[in-house]
Amino acid sequence: MSSYSLEFLAEALAEMECATGDYHAIDPGLGVKFRELVESTAAAIVQHPLLWREREGAFRRVNLPGFPFHLIFVIRESRIVVCAVAHGSRHPDYWKNRMP
């Protein structure tokens, strides 16, 4: 059992909802698949947060297979904070001012 709690920043939740809606507009099944992948990836992060290397700036990044997105997260004591559900084509540092 993990000793970490998970938190999505409001901006990260909004990004996930926006992307889910965009994929749903293309194909409802694709929107569901994206949402489920974000949720399962978040669960994996809670179980094994140190599996992904810490990058310069003290954050970690997990790619979402099959989608051009990744989850950006930080570990703060016993909390895992998802700071962004970031599209790979956006400016790579746009979310850095969100880090707690």
All heavy atoms as an XYZ file, in Angstrom:
802
protein
N       0.839     -1.183      0.000
C       0.000      0.000      0.000
C       0.886      1.248      0.000
O       1.847      1.342      0.726
C      -0.915     -0.015      1.217
C      -1.850      1.157      1.276
S      -3.070      0.886      2.544
C      -4.240      2.076      2.047
N       0.526      2.209     -0.814
C       1.318      3.425     -0.954
C       1.070      4.373      0.214
O      -0.031      4.456      0.748
C       0.957      4.134     -2.261
O       1.627      5.364     -2.339
N       2.104      5.082      0.586
C       1.957      6.078      1.651
C       1.803      7.482      1.081
O       1.895      8.457      1.792
C       3.164      6.013      2.581
O       4.345      6.270      1.848
N       1.581      7.585     -0.207
C       1.432      8.874     -0.877
C      -0.037      9.158     -1.184
O      -0.797      8.261     -1.524
C       2.204      8.891     -2.200
C       3.697      8.851     -2.042
C       4.383      7.653     -2.155
C       4.422     10.016     -1.790
C       5.764      7.609     -2.019
C       5.802      9.979     -1.655
C       6.458      8.780     -1.764
O       7.823      8.741     -1.633
N      -0.393     10.425     -1.086
C      -1.708     10.849     -1.562
C      -1.508     11.554     -2.898
O      -0.418     12.038     -3.198
C      -2.371     11.787     -0.550
O      -1.622     12.983     -0.417
N      -2.549     11.581     -3.700
C      -2.478     12.168     -5.032
C      -3.346     13.402     -5.107
O      -4.466     13.413     -4.603
C      -2.943     11.148     -6.078
C      -2.963     11.617     -7.524
C      -1.536     11.799     -8.034
C      -3.711     10.623     -8.386
N      -2.808     14.419     -5.754
C      -3.542     15.671     -5.931
C      -3.279     16.181     -7.345
O      -2.135     16.203     -7.793
C      -3.016     16.673     -4.899
C      -3.499     18.072     -5.028
C      -2.791     18.996     -4.027
O      -2.333     18.528     -2.969
O      -2.685     20.190     -4.341
N      -4.316     16.559     -8.045
C      -4.194     17.232     -9.335
C      -4.435     18.707     -9.098
O      -5.443     19.067     -8.471
C      -5.253     16.732    -10.331
C      -4.902     15.487    -11.078
C      -4.970     14.248    -10.468
C      -4.522     15.553    -12.405
C      -4.668     13.092    -11.160
C      -4.211     14.398    -13.117
C      -4.289     13.166    -12.490
N      -3.540     19.560     -9.569
C      -3.822     20.991     -9.528
C      -5.021     21.274    -10.428
O      -5.273     20.556    -11.404
C      -2.613     21.790    -10.002
C      -1.359     21.714     -9.135
C      -0.268     22.614     -9.715
C      -1.656     22.108     -7.693
N      -5.744     22.338    -10.122
C      -6.939     22.689    -10.905
C      -6.598     22.857    -12.386
O      -7.363     22.426    -13.259
C      -7.564     23.968    -10.346
N      -5.445     23.446    -12.678
C      -5.034     23.646    -14.071
C      -4.808     22.309    -14.781
O      -5.137     22.150    -15.956
C      -3.760     24.483    -14.152
C      -3.906     25.882    -13.615
C      -3.531     26.021    -12.143
O      -3.527     25.003    -11.404
O      -3.255     27.149    -11.713
N      -4.237     21.346    -14.058
C      -4.000     20.022    -14.638
C      -5.330     19.303    -14.900
O      -5.493     18.658    -15.938
C      -3.106     19.188    -13.725
N      -6.268     19.438    -13.972
C      -7.589     18.847    -14.189
C      -8.269     19.470    -15.407
O      -8.881     18.766    -16.214
C      -8.468     19.032    -12.955
C      -8.190     18.102    -11.785
C      -9.053     18.495    -10.585
C      -8.430     16.655    -12.166
N      -8.151     20.785    -15.542
C      -8.747     21.471    -16.692
C      -8.116     20.990    -17.995
O      -8.821     20.792    -18.998
C      -8.596     22.984    -16.538
N      -6.796     20.795    -17.991
C      -6.116     20.287    -19.188
C      -6.598     18.883    -19.536
O      -6.828     18.570    -20.710
C      -4.599     20.286    -18.974
C      -4.016     21.671    -18.941
C      -2.587     21.713    -18.434
O      -2.112     20.760    -17.769
O      -1.938     22.740    -18.700
N      -6.771     18.045    -18.513
C      -7.244     16.682    -18.752
C      -8.669     16.713    -19.321
O      -8.965     15.999    -20.278
C      -7.221     15.864    -17.465
C      -7.754     14.461    -17.647
S      -7.770     13.490    -16.135
C      -8.956     14.404    -15.160
N      -9.526     17.539    -18.738
C     -10.911     17.627    -19.218
C     -10.970     18.149    -20.656
O     -11.739     17.651    -21.472
C     -11.744     18.511    -18.291
C     -11.964     17.924    -16.921
C     -12.683     16.584    -16.922
O     -13.514     16.335    -17.829
O     -12.425     15.786    -16.013
N     -10.161     19.144    -20.965
C     -10.128     19.714    -22.312
C      -9.671     18.663    -23.329
O     -10.306     18.482    -24.376
C      -9.216     20.930    -22.339
S      -9.152     21.746    -23.943
N      -8.592     17.964    -23.019
C      -8.079     16.938    -23.933
C      -9.076     15.791    -24.071
O      -9.300     15.286    -25.179
C      -6.726     16.416    -23.451
N      -9.698     15.400    -22.962
C     -10.705     14.337    -23.020
C     -11.841     14.754    -23.950
O     -12.284     13.973    -24.795
C     -11.244     14.023    -21.610
O     -10.170     13.568    -20.784
C     -12.325     12.951    -21.658
N     -12.290     16.001    -23.813
C     -13.358     16.510    -24.680
C     -12.946     16.547    -26.143
O     -13.745     16.202    -27.028
N     -11.709     16.969    -26.394
C     -11.218     17.006    -27.778
C     -11.198     15.608    -28.392
O     -11.625     15.415    -29.535
C      -9.816     17.615    -27.839
C      -9.789     19.100    -27.536
O     -10.870     19.742    -27.520
O      -8.678     19.620    -27.308
N     -10.698     14.627    -27.631
C     -10.654     13.261    -28.143
C     -12.059     12.676    -28.273
O     -12.349     11.937    -29.208
C      -9.764     12.369    -27.273
C      -8.294     12.621    -27.492
C      -7.470     13.044    -26.462
C      -7.729     12.452    -28.753
C      -6.119     13.281    -26.675
C      -6.381     12.690    -28.978
C      -5.587     13.103    -27.940
O      -4.245     13.343    -28.148
N     -12.939     13.029    -27.346
C     -14.331     12.558    -27.412
C     -15.015     13.082    -28.675
O     -15.822     12.366    -29.288
C     -15.100     13.001    -26.165
C     -16.506     12.524    -26.133
N     -16.846     11.244    -25.756
C     -17.671     13.147    -26.436
C     -18.149     11.101    -25.845
N     -18.679     12.243    -26.248
N     -14.691     14.317    -29.067
C     -15.285     14.895    -30.280
C     -14.839     14.133    -31.529
O     -15.588     14.042    -32.502
C     -14.910     16.374    -30.395
N     -13.635     13.588    -31.496
C     -13.128     12.787    -32.617
C     -13.799     11.421    -32.615
O     -14.259     10.936    -33.638
C     -11.591     12.641    -32.530
C     -10.922     14.003    -32.699
C     -11.073     11.639    -33.551
C      -9.452     14.017    -32.318
N     -13.822     10.811    -31.420
C     -14.407      9.481    -31.252
C     -14.665      9.295    -29.756
O     -13.715      9.369    -28.961
C     -13.432      8.427    -31.761
C     -13.914      6.995    -31.581
O     -14.821      6.749    -30.763
O     -13.375      6.114    -32.258
N     -15.914      9.087    -29.352
C     -16.207      8.938    -27.925
C     -15.332      7.889    -27.230
O     -14.911      8.090    -26.097
C     -17.690      8.546    -27.900
C     -18.249      9.170    -29.130
C     -17.140      9.049    -30.165
N     -15.039      6.808    -27.921
C     -14.181      5.781    -27.330
C     -12.768      6.282    -27.079
O     -12.121      5.869    -26.118
N     -12.308      7.188    -27.914
C     -10.964      7.741    -27.746
C     -10.896      8.643    -26.516
O      -9.911      8.634    -25.773
C     -10.566      8.509    -29.008
C      -9.101      8.819    -29.219
C      -8.251      7.558    -29.175
C      -8.918      9.539    -30.544
N     -11.962      9.399    -26.280
C     -12.026     10.235    -25.082
C     -11.998      9.387    -23.818
O     -11.283      9.699    -22.863
N     -12.744      8.301    -23.831
C     -12.762      7.385    -22.684
C     -11.379      6.771    -22.488
O     -10.873      6.689    -21.363
C     -13.832      6.286    -22.884
C     -13.690      5.181    -21.848
C     -15.226      6.897    -22.852
N     -10.761      6.352    -23.576
C      -9.430      5.735    -23.493
C      -8.405      6.704    -22.901
O      -7.589      6.326    -22.052
C      -8.983      5.277    -24.883
C      -7.652      4.570    -24.898
C      -7.289      4.095    -26.291
C      -5.918      3.455    -26.285
N      -5.505      3.018    -27.622
N      -8.454      7.970    -23.348
C      -7.517      8.965    -22.825
C      -7.722      9.148    -21.323
O      -6.771      9.122    -20.550
C      -7.685     10.305    -23.555
C      -6.785     11.385    -23.026
C      -5.451     11.418    -23.383
C      -7.264     12.354    -22.167
C      -4.600     12.400    -22.894
C      -6.427     13.342    -21.665
C      -5.097     13.359    -22.033
N      -8.963      9.336    -20.909
C      -9.270      9.552    -19.498
C      -8.826      8.361    -18.656
O      -8.226      8.531    -17.590
C     -10.770      9.815    -19.342
C     -11.243     10.008    -17.933
C     -10.667     11.307    -17.376
N     -11.163     11.568    -16.057
C     -12.028     12.531    -15.771
N     -12.486     13.322    -16.709
N     -12.405     12.705    -14.540
N      -9.117      7.159    -19.123
C      -8.711      5.956    -18.380
C      -7.200      5.842    -18.291
O      -6.664      5.415    -17.264
C      -9.316      4.710    -19.023
C     -10.801      4.595    -18.812
C     -11.441      3.433    -19.539
O     -10.780      2.820    -20.435
O     -12.613      3.132    -19.242
N      -6.492      6.224    -19.355
C      -5.035      6.173    -19.335
C      -4.458      7.178    -18.338
O      -3.522      6.858    -17.598
C      -4.466      6.418    -20.732
C      -2.953      6.312    -20.865
C      -2.445      4.929    -20.445
C      -2.531      6.612    -22.296
N      -5.016      8.367    -18.285
C      -4.563      9.354    -17.291
C      -4.784      8.786    -15.887
O      -3.886      8.837    -15.039
C      -5.289     10.703    -17.461
C      -4.997     11.625    -16.279
C      -4.879     11.374    -18.764
N      -5.955      8.227    -15.642
C      -6.259      7.690    -14.314
C      -5.366      6.509    -13.943
O      -4.866      6.437    -12.816
C      -7.737      7.302    -14.238
C      -8.648      8.519    -14.273
C     -10.124      8.177    -14.390
O     -10.474      6.980    -14.504
O     -10.936      9.124    -14.375
N      -5.133      5.597    -14.876
C      -4.282      4.442    -14.568
C      -2.822      4.865    -14.396
O      -2.107      4.313    -13.557
C      -4.417      3.348    -15.625
O      -3.942      3.775    -16.873
N      -2.389      5.857    -15.163
C      -1.019      6.362    -15.016
C      -0.855      7.049    -13.665
O       0.155      6.862    -12.980
C      -0.668      7.312    -16.170
O      -0.799      6.597    -17.409
C       0.746      7.852    -16.040
N      -1.861      7.818    -13.263
C      -1.817      8.473    -11.954
C      -1.752      7.436    -10.835
O      -0.995      7.594     -9.868
C      -3.020      9.387    -11.777
N      -2.506      6.361    -10.978
C      -2.465      5.287     -9.978
C      -1.082      4.640     -9.925
O      -0.570      4.325     -8.842
C      -3.542      4.253    -10.281
N      -0.460      4.449    -11.078
C       0.900      3.874    -11.118
C       1.903      4.807    -10.460
O       2.818      4.360     -9.766
C       1.300      3.578    -12.561
N       1.720      6.102    -10.669
C       2.622      7.078    -10.043
C       2.522      6.984     -8.524
O       3.536      7.002     -7.827
C       2.297      8.506    -10.529
C       2.671      8.675    -11.997
C       3.012      9.557     -9.668
C       2.145      9.959    -12.632
N       1.315      6.874     -8.011
C       1.128      6.768     -6.558
C       1.816      5.515     -6.019
O       2.443      5.552     -4.963
C      -0.376      6.773     -6.195
C      -0.585      6.407     -4.727
C      -0.983      8.134     -6.497
N       1.726      4.422     -6.752
C       2.323      3.165     -6.300
C       3.848      3.176     -6.366
O       4.510      2.617     -5.491
C       1.773      1.998     -7.123
C       0.325      1.710     -6.853
C       0.062      1.384     -5.388
O       0.746      0.560     -4.783
N      -0.923      2.046     -4.800
N       4.410      3.811     -7.398
C       5.863      3.784     -7.617
C       6.364      5.156     -8.091
O       6.863      5.272     -9.217
C       6.215      2.722     -8.661
C       5.718      1.368     -8.323
N       6.292      0.584     -7.349
C       4.665      0.653     -8.805
C       5.623     -0.554     -7.255
N       4.635     -0.535     -8.123
N       6.265      6.183     -7.273
C       6.601      7.533     -7.738
C       8.071      7.737     -8.106
O       8.380      8.604     -8.913
C       6.202      8.430     -6.569
C       6.229      7.531     -5.386
C       5.829      6.176     -5.882
N       8.949      6.930     -7.565
C      10.378      7.116     -7.841
C      10.823      6.383     -9.105
O      11.987      6.473     -9.498
C      11.209      6.654     -6.644
C      10.883      7.361     -5.331
C      11.735      6.804     -4.202
C      11.055      8.865     -5.453
N       9.898      5.681     -9.750
C      10.225      4.952    -10.979
C      10.664      5.910    -12.086
O      11.508      5.581    -12.904
C       9.004      4.147    -11.431
C       9.176      3.226    -12.617
C      10.232      2.152    -12.317
C       7.847      2.566    -12.959
N      10.110      7.110    -12.105
C      10.442      8.095    -13.130
C      11.490      9.036    -12.571
O      11.378      9.542    -11.454
C       9.187      8.851    -13.560
C       8.233      7.909    -14.213
C       8.230      7.546    -15.527
C       7.195      7.164    -13.596
N       7.241      6.628    -15.759
C       6.590      6.368    -14.585
C       6.706      7.084    -12.289
C       5.528      5.525    -14.331
C       5.649      6.242    -12.028
C       5.075      5.472    -13.038
N      12.514      9.273    -13.354
C      13.647     10.062    -12.865
C      13.258     11.515    -12.621
O      12.404     12.070    -13.303
C      14.821      9.980    -13.836
C      14.625     10.738    -15.131
C      15.883     10.633    -16.006
N      15.650     11.214    -17.312
C      15.846     12.492    -17.608
N      16.288     13.312    -16.692
N      15.621     12.940    -18.827
N      13.931     12.087    -11.656
C      13.748     13.506    -11.379
C      14.553     14.296    -12.405
O      15.712     13.999    -12.659
C      14.218     13.846     -9.963
C      13.867     15.247     -9.561
C      14.155     15.503     -8.092
O      15.324     15.812     -7.787
O      13.243     15.367     -7.282
N      13.908     15.261    -12.993
C      14.536     16.086    -14.024
C      15.003     17.401    -13.423
O      14.593     17.759    -12.317
C      13.547     16.325    -15.161
C      13.194     15.028    -15.876
C      12.034     15.201    -16.809
N      11.697     13.946    -17.451
C      12.020     13.632    -18.691
N      12.690     14.473    -19.451
N      11.681     12.468    -19.190
N      15.825     18.102    -14.183
C      16.298     19.405    -13.728
C      15.080     20.285    -13.458
O      14.209     20.448    -14.315
C      17.178     20.049    -14.798
C      17.821     21.329    -14.354
C      18.745     21.902    -15.401
O      19.311     21.135    -16.204
O      18.883     23.129    -15.411
N      14.996     20.798    -12.251
C      13.829     21.564    -11.841
C      12.989     20.798    -10.819
O      11.946     21.256    -10.399
N      13.437     19.601    -10.459
C      12.816     18.781     -9.409
C      11.411     18.293     -9.744
O      10.558     18.184     -8.877
C      12.831     19.520     -8.076
N      11.151     17.983    -11.000
C       9.869     17.408    -11.389
C      10.118     16.078    -12.081
O      11.243     15.744    -12.446
C       9.090     18.364    -12.312
C       9.706     18.534    -13.670
C       9.347     17.712    -14.731
C      10.666     19.512    -13.898
C       9.931     17.867    -15.986
C      11.249     19.680    -15.143
C      10.879     18.854    -16.184
N       9.070     15.326    -12.256
C       9.126     14.046    -12.962
C       8.067     14.066    -14.056
O       7.063     14.780    -13.940
C       8.886     12.894    -11.991
C       9.985     12.814    -10.938
C       9.606     11.889     -9.781
N      10.501     12.071     -8.665
C      11.594     11.351     -8.427
N      11.920     10.368     -9.233
N      12.357     11.602     -7.391
N       8.289     13.293    -15.092
C       7.385     13.291    -16.241
C       7.106     11.860    -16.677
O       8.014     11.044    -16.766
C       8.025     14.055    -17.392
C       7.101     14.197    -18.587
C       7.768     14.961    -19.673
N       8.370     13.994    -20.594
C       9.086     14.327    -21.653
N       9.332     15.586    -21.916
N       9.577     13.408    -22.432
N       5.831     11.585    -16.962
C       5.419     10.272    -17.440
C       4.709     10.464    -18.773
O       3.725     11.208    -18.861
C       4.431      9.600    -16.460
C       4.069      8.211    -16.952
C       5.002      9.549    -15.060
N       5.198      9.814    -19.821
C       4.553      9.874    -21.127
C       3.299      9.005    -21.121
O       3.271      7.947    -20.476
C       5.507      9.393    -22.217
C       6.701     10.296    -22.359
O       6.633     11.499    -22.106
N       7.821      9.726    -22.758
N       2.274      9.457    -21.847
C       1.049      8.676    -21.992
C       1.108      7.946    -23.335
O       0.964      8.580    -24.388
C      -0.178      9.591    -21.931
C      -0.385     10.323    -20.604
C      -1.574     11.260    -20.696
C      -0.567      9.327    -19.467
N       1.341      6.646    -23.330
C       1.495      5.893    -24.574
C       0.274      6.039    -25.486
O      -0.867      5.945    -25.040
C       1.649      4.442    -24.120
C       1.870      4.482    -22.655
C       1.397      5.800    -22.151
N       0.536      6.316    -26.748
C      -0.531      6.443    -27.725
C      -1.121      7.833    -27.845
O      -1.955      8.084    -28.712
N      -0.704      8.732    -26.982
C      -1.184     10.118    -26.999
C       0.014     11.054    -26.870
O       0.989     10.718    -26.199
C      -2.155     10.371    -25.842
C      -3.444      9.613    -25.956
C      -3.592      8.380    -25.336
C      -4.501     10.116    -26.690
C      -4.781      7.667    -25.440
C      -5.690      9.419    -26.798
C      -5.828      8.191    -26.174
N      -0.060     12.246    -27.440
C       1.073     13.183    -27.350
C       1.050     14.010    -26.063
O       1.289     15.209    -26.069
C       0.870     14.067    -28.591
C      -0.614     14.128    -28.753
C      -1.100     12.747    -28.354
N       0.735     13.371    -24.948
C       0.636     14.044    -23.654
C       1.537     13.363    -22.649
O       1.904     12.197    -22.798
C      -0.811     13.979    -23.130
C      -1.731     14.961    -23.764
C      -2.348     14.658    -24.964
C      -1.982     16.188    -23.178
C      -3.208     15.560    -25.567
C      -2.838     17.098    -23.767
C      -3.452     16.787    -24.957
N       1.848     14.087    -21.593
C       2.544     13.511    -20.455
C       2.032     14.157    -19.178
O       1.496     15.265    -19.201
C       4.070     13.613    -20.566
C       4.581     14.910    -21.077
N       4.811     15.141    -22.415
C       4.908     16.047    -20.447
C       5.268     16.368    -22.580
N       5.322     16.946    -21.412
N       2.179     13.422    -18.086
C       1.836     13.942    -16.773
C       3.110     14.471    -16.138
O       4.131     13.789    -16.119
C       1.236     12.862    -15.878
C      -0.036     12.179    -16.347
C      -0.554     11.237    -15.264
C      -1.099     13.178    -16.726
N       3.030     15.680    -15.634
C       4.145     16.297    -14.919
C       3.779     16.269    -13.440
O       2.691     16.732    -13.063
C       4.336     17.769    -15.353
C       4.516     17.890    -16.863
C       5.467     18.421    -14.565
C       5.797     17.335    -17.390
N       4.661     15.720    -12.608
C       4.342     15.674    -11.182
C       5.562     15.961    -10.331
O       6.711     15.859    -10.786
C       3.704     14.337    -10.806
C       4.634     13.145    -10.800
C       5.217     12.695     -9.625
C       4.903     12.448    -11.970
C       6.043     11.590     -9.620
C       5.725     11.338    -11.977
C       6.303     10.906    -10.792
N       5.279     16.340     -9.086
C       6.318     16.552     -8.085
C       5.931     15.770     -6.842
O       4.749     15.480     -6.622
C       6.514     18.047     -7.738
C       7.041     18.820     -8.934
C       5.231     18.674     -7.217
N       6.923     15.437     -6.059
C       6.697     14.762     -4.785
C       6.992     15.779     -3.696
O       8.088     16.350     -3.651
C       7.600     13.521     -4.635
C       7.338     12.546     -5.780
C       7.381     12.865     -3.275
C       8.330     11.401     -5.852
N       6.010     15.996     -2.842
C       6.138     16.932     -1.726
C       5.735     16.194     -0.456
O       4.550     16.006     -0.192
C       5.251     18.171     -1.926
C       5.619     19.004     -3.143
C       6.982     19.682     -2.938
N       7.321     20.575     -4.020
C       8.182     20.285     -4.990
N       8.779     19.102     -5.023
N       8.460     21.171     -5.922
N       6.759     15.753      0.286
C       6.573     14.949      1.493
C       5.758     13.716      1.143
O       6.209     12.902      0.367
C       5.967     15.798      2.603
C       6.876     16.951      3.019
C       6.251     17.870      4.024
O       5.169     17.546      4.564
O       6.844     18.931      4.272
N       4.537     13.578      1.657
C       3.738     12.384      1.369
C       2.699     12.636      0.282
O       1.810     11.827      0.067
C       3.042     11.902      2.644
O       2.144     12.891      3.108
N       2.829     13.756     -0.426
C       1.884     14.097     -1.493
C       2.554     14.009     -2.854
O       3.698     14.413     -3.012
C       1.364     15.530     -1.344
C       0.524     15.786     -0.155
C       0.034     17.232     -0.108
N       1.113     18.180     -0.350
C       1.022     19.257     -1.128
N      -0.085     19.545     -1.753
N       2.042     20.065     -1.279
N       1.794     13.525     -3.810
C       2.191     13.596     -5.211
C       1.254     14.605     -5.845
O       0.031     14.473     -5.755
C       2.073     12.229     -5.897
C       3.096     11.272     -5.282
C       2.265     12.371     -7.398
C       2.907      9.847     -5.675
N       1.834     15.630     -6.449
C       1.043     16.702     -7.043
C       1.254     16.680     -8.553
O       2.377     16.871     -9.030
C       1.447     18.084     -6.473
C       0.597     19.188     -7.083
C       1.353     18.096     -4.948
N       0.165     16.427     -9.292
C       0.216     16.485    -10.749
C       0.021     17.951    -11.124
O      -1.028     18.537    -10.859
C      -0.852     15.585    -11.400
C      -0.817     15.736    -12.920
C      -0.628     14.134    -11.001
N       1.060     18.530    -11.707
C       1.064     19.957    -12.039
C       0.518     20.233    -13.430
O       0.049     21.340    -13.692
C       2.483     20.517    -11.953
S       3.226     20.325    -10.334
N       0.599     19.247    -14.323
C       0.150     19.469    -15.697
C      -0.159     18.145    -16.385
O       0.476     17.130    -16.119
C       1.214     20.214    -16.498
N      -1.155     18.204    -17.250
C      -1.409     17.159    -18.233
C      -1.036     17.853    -19.539
O      -1.841     18.533    -20.169
C      -2.885     16.689    -18.211
C      -3.113     15.622    -19.263
C      -3.253     16.168    -16.815
N       0.240     17.755    -19.874
C       0.848     18.618    -20.893
C       0.911     17.958    -22.264
O       1.306     16.802    -22.389
C       2.249     19.006    -20.449
N       0.550     18.722    -23.272
C       0.684     18.284    -24.662
C       2.146     18.434    -25.065
O       2.783     19.446    -24.765
C      -0.213     19.118    -25.576
C      -0.342     18.560    -26.947
N       0.662     18.647    -27.896
C      -1.350     17.867    -27.525
C       0.273     18.052    -28.994
N      -0.953     17.571    -28.813
N       2.674     17.457    -25.738
C       4.077     17.457    -26.124
C       4.484     18.559    -27.082
O       5.662     18.887    -27.184
N       3.519     19.176    -27.780
C       3.855     20.230    -28.740
C       3.815     21.630    -28.142
O       4.148     22.589    -28.821
C       2.898     20.179    -29.933
O       3.102     18.978    -30.641
N       3.379     21.746    -26.910
C       3.353     23.059    -26.271
C       4.747     23.446    -25.819
O       5.640     22.612    -25.715
C       2.439     23.040    -25.046
C       0.989     22.992    -25.386
C       0.182     23.214    -24.133
N      -1.221     23.034    -24.406
C      -2.130     22.876    -23.476
N      -1.792     22.881    -22.200
N      -3.390     22.715    -23.798
N       4.899     24.718    -25.488
C       6.164     25.173    -24.913
C       6.473     24.294    -23.708
O       5.615     24.114    -22.840
C       6.045     26.643    -24.503
C       7.335     27.212    -24.055
N       7.818     27.030    -22.784
C       8.258     27.947    -24.709
C       8.984     27.641    -22.672
N       9.272     28.199    -23.825
N       7.648     23.723    -23.632
C       7.925     22.720    -22.604
C       7.888     23.223    -21.165
O       7.705     22.426    -20.257
C       9.316     22.210    -22.970
C       9.914     23.245    -23.830
C       8.779     23.931    -24.521
N       8.019     24.500    -20.936
C       8.090     25.000    -19.559
C       6.881     25.823    -19.138
O       6.912     26.452    -18.093
C       9.350     25.849    -19.385
C      10.621     25.055    -19.590
O      10.605     23.835    -19.349
O      11.635     25.650    -19.988
N       5.802     25.806    -19.912
C       4.679     26.693    -19.627
C       4.069     26.466    -18.239
O       3.532     27.365    -17.633
C       3.584     26.561    -20.693
C       2.712     25.352    -20.536
C       1.529     25.410    -19.814
C       3.061     24.124    -21.085
C       0.726     24.294    -19.652
C       2.278     23.009    -20.933
C       1.111     23.103    -20.210
O       0.328     21.990    -20.041
N       4.163     25.284    -17.696
C       3.535     24.911    -16.454
C       4.421     25.103    -15.214
O       3.960     24.947    -14.100
C       3.110     23.432    -16.527
C       4.253     22.577    -16.999
C       4.514     22.198    -18.274
C       5.334     22.082    -16.214
N       5.684     21.500    -18.337
C       6.212     21.413    -17.080
C       5.648     22.141    -14.853
C       7.374     20.801    -16.630
C       6.811     21.531    -14.416
C       7.659     20.865    -15.305
N       5.675     25.475    -15.404
C       6.619     25.493    -14.282
C       6.250     26.460    -13.158
O       6.597     26.222    -12.014
C       8.046     25.751    -14.774
C       8.635     24.513    -15.413
C      10.123     24.597    -15.558
C      10.644     23.267    -16.069
N      12.064     23.256    -16.254
N       5.510     27.512    -13.469
C       5.120     28.426    -12.395
C       4.039     27.840    -11.500
O       3.689     28.424    -10.475
C       4.643     29.772    -12.978
C       3.393     29.638    -13.794
O       3.049     28.564    -14.284
N       2.703     30.732    -13.982
N       3.511     26.668    -11.831
C       2.493     25.991    -11.012
C       3.086     25.137     -9.901
O       2.371     24.742     -8.994
C       1.669     25.036    -11.882
C       0.947     25.671    -13.010
C       0.229     24.584    -13.768
N      -0.388     25.133    -14.974
C      -0.943     24.396    -15.901
N      -0.988     23.067    -15.763
N      -1.469     24.962    -16.949
N       4.346     24.814     -9.997
C       4.935     23.841     -9.070
C       4.847     24.348     -7.637
O       5.255     25.464     -7.341
C       6.377     23.545     -9.457
C       6.479     22.720    -10.717
S       8.161     22.377    -11.267
C       8.935     21.777     -9.815
N       4.307     23.498     -6.764
C       4.212     23.890     -5.349
C       5.551     23.850     -4.652
O       6.471     23.197     -5.075
C       3.258     22.850     -4.763
C       3.311     21.684     -5.681
C       3.720     22.195     -7.024
